[in-house]
């Protein structure tokens, strides 16, 4: 799936996301959804990679679940890396840039 098809949600400590990439990206606000049960709102965002961005990792938190998604540039698109293997050089660059995420990123970067 393409990064442009994903929406990311922010609702405070329990629901949020963080973006890691090799070049600045923009989190663009789309809308706010009211949640009647909790009497709160969840903000909806999309990620817009910069012109020089080659890869983006998004860490999503929903309650006590954390989920990482890795997107790699293919031409003008950013495709989610699920089953394709990454070149070792790219793996090294990602892990060097964000060493604190090494354990979490290992399953995504496995060849």
N, C-alpha and C positions, 0 to 999 in steps of 0.2 A: 504494500500500500504506500501511497505517496504522503509525504509530510503535509502537503497542502490539503489533504483530505482529513487530517486529524484535528480535533478540537481538544484543548486542555482546560482543566477546571481549577478554579481557586475558590476555596471556601474557608480560609483560615488554617489553623494548625492541622485539622483533620483531612483536608483536601487541598493539595497544592502541587506545584510542579517547579522543577529547576531545569535550566537549559545549559548545556555544556557544548562548546563547539570550538573550532579552530579559528574562527573569526566572528566578530559580533553579529548577533541575530537580534531581531525585534520581536517581542511578544505583543501582538496587536489585540486590543480589547474588542470583542465582538458584541457581547450582550450580557445581561444579568438575568438569572433565572431565580424566581422566588421559590423557596421550599416551604410549603405551608406547615409541614410537620414540625420543623425546627424553628419556624418563624425567622428564617435567615435567607440570605441570597447566595448564589454561587455565580461567580463571574466566569465567562467563557472567553478563551483566547485562542489565537492561532499563532504559529511561529513563522516568521519570515526570515529566512537565512539571508546573510549579506552576499554581495556579489562575489566575494572571494572565498566564501565558506565552502568547504569540501565535505564536512561531516557534522552531524548534530546528534547529541545524545540528550534525551529528555527523561528525567527521573520524575515519575508521577507517584504521589502519595494519596491513598484513599483509605482513611482510617489507619489500621495497622498494616496495610499492604503497601509495599513499594514495588514499582515496576519500571524497568528501564527499556527504552526504545532507542535503537540506533538507526540513523538515516544517513545514507551516503549519496553524494552527488553523482548522477548519471546524466550528463548533458545539462539541461535546464531543470531537471527533476531531482528530487531527493527521495530515494526509495528506501523503504524499511529493510534492514538487513536481518532476515530471519534464517534463511538456509544457505545463502551464498557465503562463500568464504572470502575473507578480506586478505589483501596482500599483507605480508608480515610487516612491511615498512609502515603501513597505515595503522596496524595494530599497535606498533611501538609508539608512534606519534600520539595516539589517543591515550595510551597508558602513561606516557611521560607527562603529558599535559595535565592529567587528573589522577595522580598516584593514589589519592585517598579512595578513589572509586574502583581500584584494581580488582578487589574481590567481587564486587557487584558486576563489573564489566566482563569478567572472564567468560561467563556462559555466552554472552553476545558475540564475543570475539573468537570463540572456538572455531577452528577450521573444520 
